[in-house]
């Protein structure tokens, strides 16, 4: 079973992602802050991170930078999911080795298809 860590502070959005991913056999873990995400990563290595840009204690980009700086997470796949839809935002994410950038709201079929492809 693939583990997905969702780093997102909007509970309604967490519910949407969970309802999409759990029936596909993914084990879902959720944190709401950069700090909680980094703390949880000390205990587990997920297969996929789904990270929001705007978090209560920092940015998703900062979180991803800290994760990518650790050798043990080099192979963890990362998806950024944000309301920010500017090209410069997407470029910033891809420069941090994000595997895909989705803007909110997601299209469920496209989202699931891309997640499955990323984790092949």
Buried (B, 14 or more C-beta within 10 A) or exposed (E): EBBBBBBBBEEEBBEBBBEBBEEEEBBBBBBBBBBBBBEBBEEEEBBBBBBBBEBEEBBBBBBBEBBBEEEEBEEBBBBBBBEBEEEEBBEBBEEBBBBBBBBBEBEEEEBBEBBEEBEE
